[in-house]
Amino acid sequence: MKVNFRQKCLVALSVLLILPMGKVTLAVSDHNDFYNVVMQDGADPWVYKHTDGFYYFTKTTGGNVTLWKSAQLTTIDAAPTKVINTGGSGIWAPELHYINGAWYIYYAMDDGDNVNHRMYVMENTAADPMQGTWQYKGQITDSSNKWAIDGTVLQVNGELYFIWSGWEGNVNVRQNLYIAHMSNPWTIDSERVEISRPTYSWETIHSPNVNEGPQVIINGEVISLVYSASGSWTNDYCLGLITADISSDLLDPASWNKRNQPIFSSGNGLYGPGHHSFTKSPDGQEDWIMYHVAKYNNAGWNREVRMQKFSWNADHTPNLGIPVDPNLPITLPSGETMHTRYEAEKGTFGGDAYASSSPKGSGGLKAGHIDTPDSYVEFSVDAAAAGEYILLARTANGTAGGNWSNFQLSVNAGPSGPFYITNKGWENWGLSTARIQLKAGINKLRFTKGEGYGEIDFIDIKPL
């Protein structure tokens, strides 16, 4: 809708009147916090912090295995990537493990028919998994060779165990969790042992009943196996807990004790948290969980990736709490560098674009109405040195029809390119990212009209 000058002045005045008294929004400031979206699209996140100091990340992409390599947790979305072809379809929940001096990717794959999903392995002996050659090691299975997904590896007491979600028979009645011993990173040498099946009311709300996404973490003498339960396509998706003593016979089902309540479920306006992974902060001092949630209420398999810090209970099991409020900033993982924040409402506007009130915005305001070809918001970004930087923008898109939108982003009046924003509703803020080249000194970043519509709460700038 076209807005004339008088209308824009009235809007600006009303914004000033509704802002809380005494609330000051600085145009530029250094920040040690973030809003916990890590990726604005994706499911089944796996992140591994290696001894080289880098985080290696992957998620379900469907047709391949894609790896991300990042020095910081909050910048994974903008990190360099490597695509690894598998030759199959239905590639679900890949995981990257470092075992006995080599890299291994475990992934579920089928031939186009879900009934044929099985687990497979690839190996890379290079020091950096983004380099070298990935060699196909074949299917990893026990003698039953039943439907299998979400495989992970437990390394404990010098032994290897494979844990996965599978069918008891050949029909999708329910998904159980199984464990088996491994003779090497690509071979199972024991029969599978069932250690969990959906039995509690919160696991059996939907059909088929589901236990999946097993992840293990050890604290003290306790192995915590945290898994996803209920339908991944529903708001009821959540995390449950099974524990075992580190010295017990892990192939004995009696060694595993299952809690009767979930330990992480919907809250603070976030729905269906699940299929997670655990990692450490850059300095190794904090424990973090990365997980996916629905982008909005009843979004089904339309999901995004978030993360938050967690603590430990007295019994050495993880205390995950509830999903943190998406509209409250949380402190960066310890050891991450601060970033410079530019509030969008303090940018320079052109055409029909202007700032308006934002109930969930960081400063109570947002930049929007970039609705015509001559509309824009521009930021003057001061870079200490020339080089590559990461741009992280808190963005929203409620364009009718549910499609993604984009701005056209240009740096220093150079060629513009799309800056994508997922669609999950106005005031339902997400994260859009890009890697940009800046010169030393003042740089001009301009967002102009692209496909659909979008809004910006603020932008953060971090050196790559």
FENBEL-V138121 format. One line per field, one symbol per residue. ss: DSSP state (H for helix, E for strand, C for the rest). psi: psi as a letter, one per 30 degrees, with the letter a starting at -180 (. if undefined). burial: I if it has 9 or more other ideal C-beta (glycine too) atoms within 8 Angstrom, else O. Layout:
BEGIN
ss=???
psi=???
burial=???
END
This chain:
BEGIN
ss=CCCCHHHHHHHHHHHHHHCCCCCCCCCEEEECEECCEEECCCCCCEEEECCCCCEEEECCCECCEEEEEECCCCCHHHCEEEEECCCCEEEEEEEEEEECCEEEEEEEEECCCHHHCEEEEEEECCCCCCCCCCEEEEECCCCCCCCEEEEEEEEECCEEEEEEEECCCCCCCEEEEEEEEEEECCEECCCCEEEECCCCHHHCCCCCEEEEEEEEEEECCEEEEEEEECCCCCCCCEEEEEEEECCCCCCCHHHCEECCCCCECCECCEEEEEEEEEEECCCCCCEEEEEEEECCCCCCCCEEEEEEEEEECCCCCEECCCCCCCCCCEECCCCCCCEEEEEHHHCEEECCCEEEECCCCCCCEEEECCCCCCCEEEEEEEECCCEEEEEEEEEEECCCCCCCEEEEEEECCCCCEEEEECCCEEEEEEEEEEEEEECCEEEEEEEECCCCCCEEEEEEEEEC
psi=kkkleeeeeeeeeeeeefkkkfjkjkeklkkhllkgkekfkllhkkkkjlffflkkkllkfefakkkkjkflefgeeglklkkjkfgalhjkhlkkkjkhglkkkkkkkagfjefgklklklkkglekffaakkkkfakjlaffhlkklhklkkjkhglkkkklklkebgkielklklklkkflfgkkgllkkkfklkeleffgelklkkkahkkkkkkbgkjjjklklakfglffklklkkllkfgljfgjfffkkkkgklfkaklhgkkhkaillkllleggflkkkklllkflkhfbgjllklllklaklfgglkjfblklkfgkklklkkfkkllkkjkefglkllbgklklljfgleggllkahiflfgklkkkjkjkelkaklkkjkjlljgkkfglllllkkkkhgakllkjkkljgkkgikakkllklkllkakkjkkklkbkalllkelkkkkk.
burial=OOIOOOOIOOIIOIIOOOIOOOOOIOOIOOIOOIIIIIIIOIIIIIIIIIOOOIIIIIIIOOOIIIIIIIOIIIIIIIIOOIOIOIOIIIIIIIIIIIIOOIIIIIIIIIOOOOOOIIIIIIIIOIOOIOOIOIOIIOOIIIOOOIIIIIIIIIOIOOOIIIIIIIIIOOOOOIIIIIIIIIOOIIOIOIOIIIIIIIOIOIIIIIOOIIIIIIIIIIIOOIIIIIIIIIIIOIIIIIIIIIIIIIOOOIOOOOIIOOIOOIIIIIOOOIIIIIIIIIIIIIOOOIIIIIIIIIIIOOIOOOIIIIIIIIOIOOOIIIOIOOIIOIOOOIOIIIOIOOIIIIIIIIIOIIIIIIIIIIOOIIIIIIIIIIIOOOIIIIIOIIIOOOIIIIIIIIIIIIIOOOOIIIIIIIIOOOOOOIIIIIIIIOIIIIIIIIIIOIOOOOIIIIIIIIOIIIIIIIIIIIOI
END
